[in-house]
C-alpha cells in the first residue's frame, strides 16, 4: 500500500550532484536484485559480508540484502585504513567484502578499493570483493577475486524470497572504534 511513498531521500556529498528520492518499491527491487546477486556469487545464510562503503544507496541495499538472505553483515566506516578493515574482516571471519572504487567525504575522495585491496593481503581468507562504481576512477583489478556490482545485479530478478530466520540467528556485527584497545565486535541477533 505504501510502495510509492518515499523510503528515504538521498543527498550526495557533492553539492553539484542531484539529490533524489527512493520509494519503498524501488528499495525493495534493488534489495532483491542484490540478494539474488549475492546468492549467485556464493553468499549464503550464515556467511559474513563486510560492508566498506561510503554513504551511497548501495550501502543500504547491502545491509538489507544481507538480512534478506540470512547473511551476517558487518559495517566498517569508509574512512578506516586497510589495517583497521582487515582486522575486522579477520575477527568476524568474513568471506565477502563489498566496497566502492572511491568514496567522497567533505569534498575529498577516499580510495576505498585501494584500501580494500591492501586489506585483502592482510586477510587472505576473503573469497570475493564486490565493487560499486561510484566515481568511475581507474582502480586495480583482480579478475579472480573482484566483481563489479553493476554487472552482478543487472540481470537479476526484482523478487527474492526472504530466508526464514530464528529470533536468535545473527543479523549483524558492529565493532567499536578500537581507539583505546583492540576493536570489539558486538553481535546483534535477528530478534
N, C-alpha and C positions, 0 to 999 in steps of 0.2 A: 504493500500500500504506500510505502514511503520511498520507493525506488528512485523516483525523480527528484527527491529532495537532496539538498547538498549535504554530503557526508563531512567534507572539510574543504577549506579554502587553502590553496597552495600559493604561497608568497615567495618567489625566488630571491636569492641573495643579491643578485644584480638588479639595480633599480630600472635598467632599460629593458629587462625581460618582463614579459607579461605574466601577471598572476592569473590563476584560473580556478574554477570550482570542479570538484569531483563528486558526482552523485553516488548514492548508495548502489545503484545498478552498475555504474561504471566501476566502482570499487570492487564489487562482487565479481564482475567479469575479469578484471585484472588479477585479482587474488586467485581465482580458479585457473586462469591461464598459467600463472606461475606455479600453482600447486601441481598441475599436470606436468609442467616442465621439470619441476624438481623430481617428481616420480620417474619421469623418463630418463633423468640423469642419475638415477640410483638412490635418491634420498628416500628414506622410508621411516615409518613410525619408530621413534626412539633415537634416531640419528641426531647428532648435534650439528647445527648450522650456525656459524659465526657471521654476524651481520656487521660489516665495517663500511657503512655508507654515510654520505652526507645527508642533510635534511632535504630529501627529494621524495617524490611519491613512492618510488620503488622501495624505500625503507619501510614504509607502512605495508605495502604489498608483501614484502618479505616476511615480516612478523606474522601477518595474518595467514599467509600461505603455509608457513611452518606449523602454526596452530591447527590449520585445516587438515593437514596430513599427519599430524601427531609427531612431527619433528620438534626437537627442543632447540629454541633459538637463544643465542647469547649476543647481545648488542655490545659492540665496542665503540667507544667515542672515536669519531673520524679524525680527531686531532692527535690521537695516540701514535707513538712510534712503532716501528716494526717489532722492536723488542717487547714492548707492552702488549702488542697484539698477539705475538707468538706465545707469550706466557699464558694468556687467557685461552688461546686455542689449545695449547697442551694441557692446561689444567682441566678444561671441560671435555677433553678428548674429542674435539670437533673433527669431523671428516670433510666438511664442506665450508667454504667461505664465499660470501657474496660481497663485492666491493664495486667501486666505480673507477674509471680511468683517472679522474680527478674530482675533488670537491671544491666548493667555494665557501669561504667564511670571512665575513667582514671585508669583502673585496679582494681577498687573496686566494690563490689556488693552492690546494694541498694535493700532492702526488700520491693518491691513495693506492693505485695499482703498484707503483714502485715500492711503497712500504709493504704492501701485501706480498709481493714477490720476495722481498727480503725476509719477511716473517715466515714464508713457506720454507726457506732454507733452514730456519731455526725450529720449524715444526713440520718435519718431513712426512708425517702421517696424513696430511691433508690430501684428499683424493682429487678434488676439483675446486677451481676458483671460478665463480660466475661473475662477469664483469659488465656493469652498466655503462653504456657510452653516454657520459654526462656532459663533458666539454668537447669531446672529439679529438683530444690530444693524442699524438702518436705515443704508444706505450710498448714496453717489452711484452713478448707473447710467447707462450709455450703451448704449442698445438696439442701436446699430450695431456695438458692439465687445465688450460684456460678455455672458458666457454663464454661467448658473447651472450648477454642477457636477451637482447632483441632477437637473436637467431633462435634461441631455445623456446621463446614464448610465441613466436609469430604464427605458428600453425596449430597452436593448442586450443582445445575446446574451452568455451567460456562457462562450462559447468564442471563441477568436481564434487563428488560426494564426500562429506567430511568423515574423517576417521572416527570411529567410536572410541571414546576415551573414558577411563575411570577417573573419579574425582582426585585420586592421589597420583595419577600419572603426571610426570613433569611437563611443564609448559615452557618455562624459560629459566635461564641462569643469568643473574645480574651480579657483576663484580664491583667491589669497592674500588676506589681510585688507586689504592696501593701507595698513596703518598707518604704514609708513615711506616709501612711494612709491606709484605707480600700481599697482593690483592686477594680478597676472599670472595668466593662465589656463593651467592645465596640462591638456592633452588626454590622456585615458586611452582606449586602444582596447578593442575588444570582447575581444580575446585568445582 
